[in-house]
Amino acid sequence: MHNSIFITGGTTGIGLEIAKLYLDEGKRVGLCGRNLEKLPEGVTELYPKLQTYECDVTDKEKLALAINDFGKEGLDLVLANAGISVDAKTDIPDFNNGRKVIEINVLGVLNTFEPAIDIMLKNKSGHIAAVSSVAGFVGLPGASFYCASKAAVTTLCESYSADLKKYGIAVTCICPGFIRTPLTDKNSHGMPFLMNSDVGARKIKRALENKLKLFIFPWQTKMLITFLNKIPRFLYRIIIELPFLNYTK
Ligand SMILES: NC(=O)c1ccc[n+]([C@@H]2O[C@H](COP(=O)([O-])OP(=O)(O)OC[C@H]3O[C@@H](n4cnc5c(N)ncnc54)[C@H](OP(=O)(O)O)[C@@H]3O)[C@@H](O)[C@H]2O)c1
């Protein structure tokens, strides 16, 4: 049962929608983001059980302080959701932008899990989860850093799941396809099976409640990505080099 939930990157998008679902049920929710002004007006007054922390997930010390502060009254679930995508898809890697993606999407998850696991080890129970992506299963053109960051998150979760079970800590890795949020609003390319964020949040919450180890959705994207992931790599390369699939143009 999740009564105290801490979510990173909860000021907009998926994180905010999930936070609202738990708050509507009367649960305690802690959320962080770099800019709390992005939160919808009146949300803190509407939900007295919401604790907000202005904090960048790359700031390891500040994030640990926030999680420890929230955890004083219990910590059942930590969702490492904060993440960014590449600004623009490019053929020539933009290493400065790429470093930012890796720092936030990968190191941000480690910075979230470290203090959470410390608390949960003492409690001998808890649940850690991360929002990865279907993009972590294959190398997509123009999105090298994002794909690499999400592949790292997915495999980290897989290892943690095996390692932490004996300490009473459950691990869930969430791999969504396209969800309508500020992150995807800036995409100019087609987004098959795009889902509204409230629908996506409800699906993610159900997966968390069921403590699924890996949740890939929607099913159409799951089938597509599983196919692309399993076929011989030479065939995959032929498919992604098809001119009409070139997202960087
Ligand atoms: N939308 C999709 O289609 C999709 C698909 C697969 C996976 N995902 C993943 O889902 C997660 C949430 O994305 P979203 O679509 O909901 O995007 P979003 O609306 O842009 O939300 C991202 C959240 O992360 C926060 N954030 C970003 N960088 C941060 C940092 N350095 N420190 C703390 N907070 C930070 C943002 O708040 P501030 O700007 O206030 O910091 C915001 O609250 C991401 O990990 C993303 O990769 C999204």
Ligand as a Chemical Component Dictionary entry (heavy atoms), coordinates in Angstrom:
data_LIG
# 
_chem_comp.id                   LIG 
_chem_comp.type                 NON-POLYMER 
_chem_comp.pdbx_formal_charge   0 
_chem_comp.three_letter_code    LIG 
# 
loop_
_chem_comp_atom.comp_id 
_chem_comp_atom.atom_id 
_chem_comp_atom.alt_atom_id 
_chem_comp_atom.type_symbol 
_chem_comp_atom.charge 
_chem_comp_atom.model_Cartn_x 
_chem_comp_atom.model_Cartn_y 
_chem_comp_atom.model_Cartn_z 
_chem_comp_atom.pdbx_ordinal 
LIG N1  N1  N 0  5.791  12.241 -22.655 1  
LIG C1  C1  C 0  6.218  11.136 -23.223 2  
LIG O1  O1  O 0  5.802  10.781 -24.339 3  
LIG C2  C2  C 0  7.214  10.265 -22.534 4  
LIG C3  C3  C 0  7.433  8.981  -23.073 5  
LIG C4  C4  C 0  8.341  8.140  -22.449 6  
LIG C5  C5  C 0  8.987  8.557  -21.300 7  
LIG N2  N2  N 1  8.760  9.810  -20.790 8  
LIG C6  C6  C 0  9.475  10.200 -19.583 9  
LIG O2  O2  O 0  8.542  10.614 -18.622 10 
LIG C7  C7  C 0  9.162  11.510 -17.713 11 
LIG C8  C8  C 0  8.259  12.734 -17.536 12 
LIG O3  O3  O 0  8.179  13.400 -18.771 13 
LIG P1  P1  P 0  6.937  14.279 -19.212 14 
LIG O4  O4  O 0  6.544  13.825 -20.548 15 
LIG O5  O5  O -1 5.922  14.351 -18.148 16 
LIG O6  O6  O 0  7.682  15.664 -19.420 17 
LIG P2  P2  P 0  7.469  17.123 -18.805 18 
LIG O7  O7  O 0  6.044  17.512 -18.811 19 
LIG O8  O8  O 0  8.474  17.971 -19.484 20 
LIG O9  O9  O 0  7.876  16.903 -17.277 21 
LIG C9  C9  C 0  9.188  16.737 -16.865 22 
LIG C10 C10 C 0  9.231  17.029 -15.390 23 
LIG O10 O10 O 0  10.578 16.822 -14.970 24 
LIG C11 C11 C 0  11.022 17.986 -14.306 25 
LIG N3  N3  N 0  12.457 18.112 -14.505 26 
LIG C12 C12 C 0  13.151 18.167 -15.662 27 
LIG N4  N4  N 0  14.450 18.285 -15.424 28 
LIG C13 C13 C 0  14.578 18.295 -14.071 29 
LIG C14 C14 C 0  15.685 18.387 -13.181 30 
LIG N5  N5  N 0  16.924 18.528 -13.645 31 
LIG N6  N6  N 0  15.457 18.348 -11.859 32 
LIG C15 C15 C 0  14.185 18.239 -11.372 33 
LIG N7  N7  N 0  13.118 18.156 -12.154 34 
LIG C16 C16 C 0  13.311 18.181 -13.488 35 
LIG C17 C17 C 0  10.228 19.142 -14.904 36 
LIG O11 O11 O 0  10.083 20.209 -13.983 37 
LIG P3  P3  P 0  11.006 21.515 -13.956 38 
LIG O12 O12 O 0  11.119 22.004 -15.353 39 
LIG O13 O13 O 0  10.261 22.404 -13.007 40 
LIG O14 O14 O 0  12.309 21.083 -13.386 41 
LIG C18 C18 C 0  8.872  18.465 -15.075 42 
LIG O15 O15 O 0  8.167  18.490 -13.856 43 
LIG C19 C19 C 0  10.529 11.826 -18.300 44 
LIG O16 O16 O 0  11.509 11.062 -17.662 45 
LIG C20 C20 C 0  10.389 11.390 -19.755 46 
LIG O17 O17 O 0  11.620 11.042 -20.336 47 
LIG C21 C21 C 0  7.875  10.665 -21.389 48 
# 
loop_
_chem_comp_bond.comp_id 
_chem_comp_bond.atom_id_1 
_chem_comp_bond.atom_id_2 
_chem_comp_bond.value_order 
_chem_comp_bond.pdbx_ordinal 
LIG N1  C1  SING 1  
LIG C1  O1  DOUB 2  
LIG C1  C2  SING 3  
LIG C2  C3  SING 4  
LIG C2  C21 DOUB 5  
LIG C3  C4  DOUB 6  
LIG C4  C5  SING 7  
LIG C5  N2  DOUB 8  
LIG N2  C6  SING 9  
LIG N2  C21 SING 10 
LIG C6  O2  SING 11 
LIG C6  C20 SING 12 
LIG O2  C7  SING 13 
LIG C7  C8  SING 14 
LIG C7  C19 SING 15 
LIG C8  O3  SING 16 
LIG O3  P1  SING 17 
LIG P1  O4  DOUB 18 
LIG P1  O5  SING 19 
LIG P1  O6  SING 20 
LIG O6  P2  SING 21 
LIG P2  O7  DOUB 22 
LIG P2  O8  SING 23 
LIG P2  O9  SING 24 
LIG O9  C9  SING 25 
LIG C9  C10 SING 26 
LIG C10 O10 SING 27 
LIG C10 C18 SING 28 
LIG O10 C11 SING 29 
LIG C11 N3  SING 30 
LIG C11 C17 SING 31 
LIG N3  C12 SING 32 
LIG N3  C16 SING 33 
LIG C12 N4  DOUB 34 
LIG N4  C13 SING 35 
LIG C13 C14 SING 36 
LIG C13 C16 DOUB 37 
LIG C14 N5  SING 38 
LIG C14 N6  DOUB 39 
LIG N6  C15 SING 40 
LIG C15 N7  DOUB 41 
LIG N7  C16 SING 42 
LIG C17 O11 SING 43 
LIG C17 C18 SING 44 
LIG O11 P3  SING 45 
LIG P3  O12 DOUB 46 
LIG P3  O13 SING 47 
LIG P3  O14 SING 48 
LIG C18 O15 SING 49 
LIG C19 O16 SING 50 
LIG C19 C20 SING 51 
LIG C20 O17 SING 52 
# 
